[in-house]
Amino acid sequence: MFYIDVKFLKMLSCRLDGFVQKTSDLFNFRCPYCNDSQKTKGKKRGYLYRKKQNLFFYCHNCGQSTTFSKFLKYLDPSIYKEYKLETFSEKYNKVSSKSYFIFEQPVFNIKSGIDLPKLNKLSIDNIAKSYVISRKIPEKFYSDLYYAEDFKKFVFSIYPQYNSNNLTDNDPRLIIPFRNEQGKLTMFQGRTLVNSKLRYITIKPNKNDIKLFGLDRVVKNKLIYIVEGPIDSLLLPNAVATADSCLEYGLTYLKDCNVTLIPDKQPRNLELINIIKNYINKGYNVCLLPEFLPGKDINEIIMNGYSIDKLQTIIKNNTFSGLMAKLEFDKWRKV
């Protein structure tokens, strides 16, 4: 399935040198098989392209040609196993994943606002209001979070061109809007409030829009945190979220800013370890959340009793770069 191939490609994009998305179904980067030109580091002759319902790889330098499945297996056998499980599950309509991203052709721009109840106007017994309270999201954000009693109906009301079999009837979700720097709504995420097969569904009508949550609030001349989850970003001052594990994506739009990357605390996750190692090798400021913190991400840590101020101090004391980051990373990954 094309969307599954793209999902796993996005997970690996941080590790593909010079990665860029040319069109909705064409991706370019330095070939990981031959490493392209050793003299000209800017040459990128590796391509992933769509053929029917799948991605295929071809290098114009070494001639390597293969399926995305084999390409993924070559790069990371552990992620390949997850990929095989998900493609198998999709075949039998038993998809189960933390996040599900939808990449569409650029045929529709969201022009209207969100015509849904805001959480600050709902009673405490509303399922969405109860959820954000339990997650300890600050009340100041309630006015820009929404409740959709029927997510499918809402999607079609705001994006009538959308066509997907992955939306179900009577699916209540928390709506998290993504806005650009001018405050214009560009995409939105629905977080399930019931036992849905897909925890997150992100609707991105225009492929050219930035998939970065919090751009409308970020102050570029101050320290900026980049985290994975939108909810995590609401718990830290001046934070944005990439809505996936590729935190480096945020740096594309925050050039020359003072940025700290905060990956989730999963020191035994081989996929995440490789991603963090790549961040450190590129010289980024990376926070290695210590083992004693109760939870794998910012939200879980806050929910387990840590104040935002205390957590900020811990983040500051555990942020490293350069040689120190390499030394601390070696300790962190062995915990």
PyMOL commands that set and color helices and strands:
alter all, ss='L'
color gray80, all
select helices_A, chain A and resi 2-15+68-75+77-91+119-121+127-134+139-144+151-158+230-233+248-251+270-281+298-303+308-317+322-332
alter helices_A, ss='H'
color red, helices_A
select strands_A, chain A and resi 20-23+26-29+46-51+54-59+65-67+100-103+146-148+173-179+185-192+200-204+224-227+239-241+259-261+286-287+319-320
alter strands_A, ss='S'
color yellow, strands_A
deselect
rebuild
show_as cartoon
